[in-house]
Amino acid sequence: MARSQRYAVAASGQWTDEEEGRRRLPSGEVHAWEPGRNETVCGLSLSRSRLVRFPHVGWPDTFPESGGAADRVRRQCPRCASVAGRRGPDARPRRQRTNPRP
């Protein structure tokens, strides 16, 4: 049975949104991160990579069409996107078996 996982965000930079009451938001390159772990989904160490944690920002909020925290996100890690889910114009359709073996 598949378990629904909620991923937070770790990013290479941060900025403060003055309009929303001084809320910290991610900028630069973003990675999916499971709160409580010291590494991203793709295997980067948070401290060695100098990534900033954003436990209050969900992974789907980093997509440009979400209108969430994606204002200054430059790039999403493709390895993290393949695990955590990817939506958007560059998303490939999920693989479907057309003739599965019995």
C-alpha positions as CSV (number, residue, x, y, z in Angstrom):
1,M,0.0,0.0,0.0
2,A,1.4,3.4,-1.0
3,R,1.9,5.9,1.8
4,S,1.1,9.5,1.2
5,Q,4.2,11.5,2.0
6,R,4.3,15.3,2.7
7,Y,7.6,16.8,1.8
8,A,8.9,20.1,3.0
9,V,11.4,22.3,1.3
10,A,15.2,22.9,1.7
11,A,16.6,25.7,-0.5
12,S,20.0,27.3,-1.3
13,G,18.7,30.8,-0.3
14,Q,15.9,32.6,1.5
15,W,14.0,35.9,1.2
16,T,11.4,37.6,3.4
17,D,8.0,38.5,2.0
18,E,7.0,41.9,3.5
19,E,3.5,41.7,2.1
20,E,2.7,38.5,4.0
21,G,4.0,39.7,7.3
22,R,7.7,39.0,7.1
23,R,7.4,35.3,6.2
24,R,10.6,33.4,5.2
25,L,10.4,31.9,1.8
26,P,12.8,29.7,-0.3
27,S,14.9,31.1,-3.2
28,G,17.4,29.7,-5.6
29,E,17.5,25.9,-6.0
30,V,15.0,23.9,-4.0
31,H,15.0,20.3,-2.8
32,A,12.4,18.1,-1.3
33,W,13.1,17.3,2.4
34,E,11.4,15.1,5.0
35,P,11.2,16.9,8.4
36,G,13.2,15.1,11.0
37,R,15.9,14.0,8.6
38,N,19.3,15.6,7.9
39,E,19.3,15.0,4.2
40,T,17.2,15.8,1.2
41,V,15.2,13.2,-0.7
42,C,18.0,13.1,-3.4
43,G,20.6,12.4,-0.7
44,L,22.3,15.8,-0.2
45,S,23.4,16.6,3.4
46,L,21.6,19.7,4.6
47,S,24.5,21.1,6.6
48,R,27.3,20.2,4.1
49,S,25.3,21.6,1.2
50,R,24.4,24.7,3.3
51,L,20.7,24.4,2.6
52,V,18.1,26.3,4.6
53,R,15.2,24.4,5.9
54,F,11.6,25.5,5.4
55,P,9.3,23.1,7.3
56,H,6.4,25.5,6.9
57,V,6.6,25.4,3.1
58,G,5.3,22.3,1.3
59,W,6.9,20.9,-1.9
60,P,3.8,21.6,-4.1
61,D,4.1,25.3,-3.2
62,T,7.4,25.6,-5.1
63,F,5.8,25.0,-8.5
64,P,5.3,28.3,-10.5
65,E,1.6,27.6,-11.2
66,S,0.8,27.1,-7.5
67,G,1.2,30.8,-6.7
68,G,2.6,29.9,-3.3
69,A,6.3,30.3,-2.4
70,A,7.6,30.0,-6.0
71,D,8.3,33.7,-6.6
72,R,12.1,33.4,-6.4
73,V,12.6,29.7,-7.0
74,R,15.1,29.4,-9.8
75,R,15.4,25.6,-10.1
76,Q,13.9,22.5,-8.7
77,C,16.1,19.5,-8.2
78,P,15.1,16.9,-10.8
79,R,16.0,14.0,-8.6
80,C,13.8,15.3,-5.8
81,A,11.0,16.1,-8.3
82,S,11.0,12.5,-9.5
83,V,10.5,11.2,-6.0
84,A,8.3,13.9,-4.5
85,G,6.1,14.4,-7.6
86,R,6.3,16.9,-10.4
87,R,3.6,18.9,-11.9
88,G,4.1,21.5,-14.6
89,P,4.9,21.9,-18.3
90,D,8.1,19.8,-18.1
91,A,6.4,16.9,-16.3
92,R,6.5,13.6,-18.1
93,P,3.4,11.4,-18.0
94,R,3.6,8.5,-15.6
95,R,4.7,5.3,-17.1
96,Q,1.9,2.9,-18.0
97,R,2.3,-0.7,-19.0
98,T,0.3,-1.4,-22.1
99,N,0.8,-5.2,-22.2
100,P,1.8,-6.4,-18.8
101,R,2.9,-10.0,-18.3
102,P,0.5,-12.4,-16.6
